[in-house]
Amino acid sequence: MQEFPINEDLAGKIQKLKEKYDAMGQDLSSYLDGLLYA
């Protein structure tokens, strides 16, 4: 898999999504996997 730099804006959005999914008792990583395979 090719690596790419993550800028501050994207990192901040990922952190906010993680906090949102944690609060709902869900796993952000699983959700993102689902998006990849949908």
One Martini backbone bead per residue (centre of mass of N, CA, C, O) as a GRO file, in nm:
protein
   38
    1MET     BB    1   0.097   0.036   0.022
    2GLN     BB    2   0.061   0.363  -0.017
    3GLU     BB    3   0.204   0.640   0.110
    4PHE     BB    4   0.078   0.939   0.281
    5PRO     BB    5   0.034   1.243   0.375
    6ILE     BB    6  -0.110   1.396   0.668
    7ASN     BB    7  -0.283   1.650   0.730
    8GLU     BB    8  -0.423   1.839   0.975
    9ASP     BB    9  -0.714   1.837   0.871
   10LEU     BB   10  -0.746   1.530   0.838
   11ALA     BB   11  -0.666   1.450   1.125
   12GLY     BB   12  -0.898   1.606   1.262
   13LYS     BB   13  -1.132   1.452   1.127
   14ILE     BB   14  -1.057   1.173   1.228
   15GLN     BB   15  -1.078   1.241   1.529
   16LYS     BB   16  -1.378   1.323   1.528
   17LEU     BB   17  -1.483   1.051   1.427
   18LYS     BB   18  -1.374   0.880   1.657
   19GLU     BB   19  -1.533   1.022   1.881
   20LYS     BB   20  -1.813   0.965   1.766
   21TYR     BB   21  -1.792   0.650   1.759
   22ASP     BB   22  -1.721   0.608   2.054
   23ALA     BB   23  -1.990   0.736   2.168
   24MET     BB   24  -2.158   0.496   2.004
   25GLY     BB   25  -1.988   0.219   2.021
   26GLN     BB   26  -1.802   0.234   1.770
   27ASP     BB   27  -1.596   0.142   1.484
   28LEU     BB   28  -1.418   0.318   1.264
   29SER     BB   29  -1.256   0.101   1.113
   30SER     BB   30  -1.502  -0.067   1.024
   31TYR     BB   31  -1.641   0.155   0.867
   32LEU     BB   32  -1.409   0.205   0.663
   33ASP     BB   33  -1.406  -0.078   0.550
   34GLY     BB   34  -1.695  -0.065   0.438
   35LEU     BB   35  -1.637   0.160   0.232
   36LEU     BB   36  -1.428   0.001   0.061
   37TYR     BB   37  -1.649  -0.259   0.010
   38ALA     BB   38  -1.917  -0.108  -0.123
   0.00000   0.00000   0.00000
